[in-house]
Amino acid sequence: MERKILKNKPLVEAIFELRWELQELAPGMKTDPHYRIIVGRIYDKVSNEYPFHEQLPTASMPDEIAGYVVQHRFRKGKDKWPLIQIGPGIITVNDTEGYLWEDFEKRIIKSVNTLFEAYPDPKNNLKFSSVVLRYINAIAFDFEKENILDFLKEQMKININLHMKLFQGTDVKEQPLGLDLRISFVSTKPKGAIQLRFVRGKAKESDALIWETIVQSTPEDIPKSQDEILDWVKKAHDLTYDWFFKLIEGELLRRFE
């Protein structure tokens, strides 16, 4: 399939996230017994491409309460993207304005393969609990002057109707001041769920509509092997790509081209 490349894409960040099960030491205390080993091993394997190591303040947290908290970043250079992040039970790949799917997919493949190579006895010790592909977009929007519900309806084919009697006999203005809409749907290809979220936020210090598309596996259908994970990610991207262009079809697409 030929992919469209937008010159003015609204992307803020693309995120791939993979989580695996931790061992429970006591109620509420879980840890990854191999975590300290794999941090060094992973850095050795990716340092040619991501030579800048950034230890986050969260690295000082005790292992018992640091489950699924990112503690280390491996970047191409200081403040440079893309990057890889790791913490107990979690690895992510992140990119921003320079994102291209073909490049991002290669980085995901390498990060997953590197995890399997670095982890002791991965066949028996790596039990995955979640895989996520997430896109965060931002569209400049003046919530004080424009009606966000009209924008969603006219530009993104999303129609939200409030009962007009709510405003009758009150001093409440019909124009929304804020927005936080989240809706999810079951997906069979890939197996999991796709979620859309629209929220008022900031982009480059200006008001914006933050729009997220998230595909996440379900616990009962979590991919197990490297090939299964990478196949899931490819299908998740195909789905997000399809929904993205269906939502922006028309004026927004011309604006982003």
C-alpha angles and dihedrals in degrees: 000000000000110000123219114232116206119210092203101034115171093224117140098172141348115208134190114189129185123184131188133194120275127214115253112231095176136340107306093005118101131163144176106235092200098046098101090051098049097049091067094039093051092048090051089054098045102032094100090061099028105030098160112087116198117189109203125217088250088070088082092062116111111259091239093066100029098082112145092359114131110236107165135043127196111200137179087240140332108316089353129138145255103050144170123227130196138186137151105310096355142085126176139185116208134186136168138186094348092057120139118170095226090056095040092051091053090052091050091050091050094047093050093046090047091052091053091047094048099043117089111246093345094185090066103023104042111077110167123219104178143008121190137183111193134179123192117196132179130204119189109245135168105219091185096057104028135050111243093201090057089049093051091048098045100036105028105026092241112135118197116177125190121195104260091215087073088075099039113106092010136097092234117122117231093224111092116238094197141012137205112166121167125175132166137193136195114256125200096185100071100014109244135054137302119215132194122199129185118186139159110253146133132280118183088347093303130108112268145166105248110208122188132188114194129181115190133177120239118239093243093052101039113148112247110190132050092254093048092050093049092046089051091051093050091052091045090054092048088054096047091046091052094048094044095057093041090054096048097039109137126015096005092053091053089048092054098043 
